[in-house]
């Protein structure tokens, strides 16, 4: 009896170890598959980014399936896991629009696309780059406004949007962020940008025009008043003339006579 119990106990113990071992294998297999899927997505994201660009110097010529993504020009991977952490394409004579797919790379911490001929709007999905610490888009032809989502990247150490064609008001949250960046003024210089005084009063950037700067001057107000008076007089004159014609027609109205037999 004791022998049976002991053998039964050992059998259960062996089964538990076997299940534990299988669970561990399945877990690591799942992790491996997950990382491979992420790696495949990274390749697709970079291909989508490349598809919108003109590359006359063939800087991206080795971006193909024949090479590992970590050996592509301008791409740096993590030493521990083969995931893209850095994209440095500064001064590559690239032109075209910036695809939002570049900002879908989940592990990237460094993006430098400065000193190219990129144009169009800055993508709106920058909030997805939760790990991004360095972003340099300076020296291009980006236009439009600075996206609000840019301020959701809380880990910025350096940011450069200078010497583009950006315009409008700097988002208030970015204005506050500038105070904590080492290169705070160079972030946005060389654009047609302004900032609210009450949000960042010590900035050397031009303040946004207040409402008072757009008010009509005194002489313009006088001209506007005369125009309004003139229009009112014209309307009154037309009404008087119409009323006078109505009375005249009534006074001399000819009624038809009855026919005589």
C-alpha positions as CSV (number, residue, x, y, z in Angstrom):
1,X,0.0,0.0,0.0
2,X,2.8,2.4,1.0
3,X,4.6,1.5,-2.2
4,X,1.5,2.3,-4.3
5,X,1.0,5.7,-2.6
6,X,4.7,6.6,-3.1
7,X,4.7,5.7,-6.8
8,X,1.4,7.6,-7.2
9,X,3.0,10.7,-5.5
10,X,6.1,10.4,-7.8
11,X,3.9,10.1,-10.8
12,X,2.0,13.3,-9.9
13,X,5.3,15.1,-9.2
14,X,6.7,14.0,-12.6
15,X,3.5,15.2,-14.3
16,X,3.6,18.6,-12.6
17,X,7.2,19.0,-13.7
18,X,6.3,18.0,-17.2
19,X,3.4,20.5,-17.3
20,X,5.6,23.2,-15.8
21,X,8.3,22.6,-18.4
22,X,5.8,22.7,-21.2
23,X,4.2,25.9,-19.9
24,X,7.7,27.5,-19.8
25,X,8.4,26.4,-23.3
26,X,5.0,27.7,-24.6
27,X,5.6,31.0,-22.8
28,X,9.0,31.6,-24.4
29,X,7.6,30.4,-27.7
30,X,4.9,33.0,-27.4
31,X,7.4,35.7,-26.5
32,X,9.5,34.8,-29.5
33,X,6.6,34.8,-31.9
34,X,5.5,38.2,-30.4
35,X,8.9,39.7,-31.0
36,X,9.1,38.3,-34.6
37,X,5.7,39.9,-35.3
38,X,6.9,43.2,-33.9
39,X,10.1,43.0,-36.0
40,X,8.0,42.3,-39.1
41,X,5.8,45.3,-38.4
42,X,9.0,47.5,-38.0
43,X,10.1,46.4,-41.4
44,X,6.7,47.3,-42.9
45,X,6.6,50.6,-41.2
46,X,10.1,51.6,-42.6
47,X,9.1,50.4,-46.1
48,X,6.0,52.6,-45.9
49,X,8.2,55.5,-44.8
50,X,10.6,54.9,-47.7
51,X,7.7,54.7,-50.2
52,X,6.9,58.4,-49.9
53,X,10.5,59.6,-50.4
54,X,12.7,60.5,-53.3
55,X,16.3,59.3,-52.7
56,X,18.6,60.6,-55.5
57,X,21.8,59.6,-53.6
58,X,20.5,56.1,-53.0
59,X,21.0,56.4,-49.2
60,X,18.2,53.8,-48.7
61,X,19.3,51.4,-51.4
62,X,20.0,48.6,-49.0
63,X,16.6,48.9,-47.3
64,X,15.4,45.5,-48.6
65,X,14.7,42.0,-47.5
66,X,18.1,40.7,-48.4
67,X,19.6,42.4,-45.4
68,X,18.7,42.4,-41.7
69,X,16.9,45.5,-40.7
70,X,19.7,46.2,-38.3
71,X,22.2,46.5,-41.2
72,X,20.1,49.1,-43.1
73,X,21.7,52.5,-43.6
74,X,20.7,54.9,-40.8
75,X,19.2,52.2,-38.7
76,X,20.5,51.2,-35.3
77,X,19.0,48.3,-33.3
78,X,19.1,47.4,-29.6
79,X,22.1,45.3,-28.7
80,X,20.0,42.9,-26.7
81,X,17.0,42.5,-29.0
82,X,16.9,43.2,-32.7
83,X,14.5,46.2,-32.6
84,X,14.9,49.6,-34.1
85,X,15.9,52.2,-31.5
86,X,17.5,54.8,-33.7
87,X,16.8,56.3,-37.2
88,X,19.5,58.8,-38.3
89,X,19.0,60.1,-41.9
90,X,20.5,63.5,-41.4
91,X,21.7,65.3,-44.6
92,X,20.7,62.4,-47.0
93,X,19.2,64.7,-49.7
94,X,15.8,63.0,-49.1
95,X,12.7,64.7,-50.4
96,X,9.0,64.0,-50.2
97,X,6.4,63.8,-47.4
98,X,7.0,62.3,-44.0
99,X,4.9,59.2,-43.5
100,X,3.2,58.7,-40.1
101,X,4.4,55.0,-40.2
102,X,7.9,56.1,-39.0
103,X,6.3,57.1,-35.7
104,X,4.8,53.6,-35.3
105,X,8.1,52.1,-34.3
106,X,7.5,51.0,-30.7
107,X,11.0,51.0,-29.4
108,X,12.6,54.0,-31.2
109,X,14.2,56.6,-28.9
110,X,16.1,58.7,-31.6
111,X,14.9,60.1,-34.9
112,X,17.0,62.6,-36.9
113,X,15.7,63.7,-40.4
114,X,17.3,67.1,-40.3
115,X,18.8,68.9,-43.3
116,X,16.8,67.2,-46.0
117,X,14.0,68.5,-48.3
118,X,11.0,67.0,-46.6
119,X,7.7,68.9,-46.8
120,X,4.1,68.7,-45.9
121,X,2.6,68.6,-42.4
122,X,4.2,66.9,-39.4
123,X,2.2,63.7,-38.7
124,X,-0.3,63.8,-35.9
125,X,0.5,60.4,-34.3
126,X,3.6,61.5,-32.4
127,X,1.8,60.6,-29.1
128,X,2.6,56.9,-29.9
129,X,6.3,57.5,-29.4
130,X,6.3,57.1,-25.7
131,X,10.0,56.3,-25.5
132,X,11.2,59.0,-27.9
133,X,14.0,61.2,-26.4
134,X,15.5,62.9,-29.5
135,X,13.6,64.3,-32.5
136,X,15.2,66.5,-35.1
137,X,13.2,67.7,-38.1
138,X,15.1,70.9,-38.5
139,X,16.2,72.3,-41.9
140,X,13.4,70.9,-44.0
141,X,10.3,72.4,-45.5
142,X,7.6,71.3,-43.1
143,X,4.5,73.6,-43.1
144,X,1.3,74.0,-41.1
145,X,1.1,74.0,-37.4
146,X,2.9,72.1,-34.7
147,X,0.7,69.2,-33.7
148,X,-0.6,69.2,-30.1
149,X,0.3,65.5,-29.9
150,X,4.0,66.4,-29.9
151,X,3.7,67.6,-26.3
152,X,2.5,64.2,-25.1
153,X,6.1,62.8,-25.6
154,X,7.2,63.4,-22.0
155,X,10.7,62.0,-22.3
156,X,12.1,64.5,-24.7
157,X,15.7,65.5,-24.1
158,X,16.3,67.3,-27.4
159,X,13.7,68.6,-29.9
160,X,14.4,70.6,-33.0
161,X,11.8,71.9,-35.4
162,X,13.8,74.9,-36.5
163,X,14.2,76.4,-40.0
164,X,11.0,75.0,-41.6
165,X,7.9,76.7,-42.8
166,X,5.8,76.2,-39.7
167,X,3.3,78.9,-38.7
168,X,0.7,79.7,-36.1
169,X,0.7,79.5,-32.3
170,X,3.0,77.2,-30.4
171,X,0.8,74.9,-28.4
172,X,0.7,76.1,-24.8
173,X,1.9,72.7,-23.4
174,X,4.9,72.8,-25.8
175,X,5.6,76.4,-24.7
176,X,5.9,75.2,-21.2
177,X,8.1,72.3,-22.3
178,X,10.6,74.6,-24.0
179,X,11.6,76.0,-20.6
180,X,13.0,72.6,-19.7
181,X,14.9,71.8,-22.9
182,X,18.5,72.8,-23.1
183,X,18.1,74.1,-26.7
184,X,14.8,75.7,-26.0
185,X,15.1,78.7,-28.3
186,X,16.6,76.8,-31.3
187,X,13.7,74.3,-31.1
188,X,11.4,76.6,-33.2
189,X,13.5,79.4,-34.6
190,X,13.4,80.1,-38.3
191,X,9.7,79.6,-38.5
192,X,6.7,81.9,-38.6
193,X,5.7,80.9,-35.0
194,X,4.5,82.9,-32.1
195,X,3.9,82.2,-28.4
196,X,1.5,83.6,-25.8
197,X,3.1,86.0,-23.3
198,X,1.2,84.7,-20.4
199,X,2.3,81.1,-21.0
200,X,6.0,81.8,-21.5
201,X,6.7,85.4,-20.7
202,X,10.5,85.1,-20.7
203,X,10.7,83.6,-24.3
204,X,12.7,85.5,-27.0
205,X,10.1,84.2,-29.5
206,X,7.7,86.9,-30.8
207,X,4.4,87.1,-28.9
208,X,1.2,86.3,-30.8
209,X,-0.7,89.4,-31.9
210,X,-3.3,90.4,-29.4
211,X,-6.9,91.4,-30.3
212,X,-6.0,95.1,-29.9
213,X,-3.5,94.9,-32.7
214,X,-6.3,94.0,-35.1
215,X,-8.8,96.7,-34.0
216,X,-9.9,99.2,-36.7
217,X,-8.2,102.6,-36.4
218,X,-10.2,105.7,-35.5
219,X,-10.4,107.0,-39.1
220,X,-11.6,103.7,-40.2
221,X,-14.4,103.7,-37.7
222,X,-15.5,107.2,-38.9
223,X,-15.5,106.0,-42.5
224,X,-17.5,102.9,-41.5
225,X,-20.0,105.2,-39.7
226,X,-20.5,107.4,-42.8
227,X,-21.0,104.3,-45.0
228,X,-23.7,103.0,-42.6
229,X,-25.4,106.5,-42.6
230,X,-25.3,106.7,-46.4
231,X,-26.8,103.2,-46.8
232,X,-29.6,104.1,-44.4
233,X,-30.4,107.4,-46.2
234,X,-30.5,105.6,-49.6
235,X,-32.9,103.0,-48.2
236,X,-35.1,105.8,-46.7
237,X,-35.0,107.7,-49.9
238,X,-36.1,104.7,-51.9
239,X,-39.0,104.0,-49.5
240,X,-40.2,107.7,-49.8
241,X,-40.1,107.6,-53.6
242,X,-42.0,104.3,-53.7
243,X,-44.6,105.7,-51.3
244,X,-45.0,108.8,-53.4
245,X,-45.5,106.9,-56.6
246,X,-48.1,104.8,-54.9
247,X,-50.2,107.8,-53.8
248,X,-49.9,109.4,-57.3
249,X,-51.1,106.2,-59.0
250,X,-54.1,106.0,-56.6
251,X,-55.1,109.6,-57.2
252,X,-55.2,109.2,-60.9
253,X,-56.4,105.7,-61.2
254,X,-58.7,105.2,-64.2
255,X,-61.7,102.9,-63.6
256,X,-63.2,101.2,-66.7
257,X,-66.6,102.5,-67.9
258,X,-69.7,100.3,-68.4
259,X,-70.4,99.4,-72.0
260,X,-73.5,101.0,-73.5
261,X,-75.9,98.9,-75.4
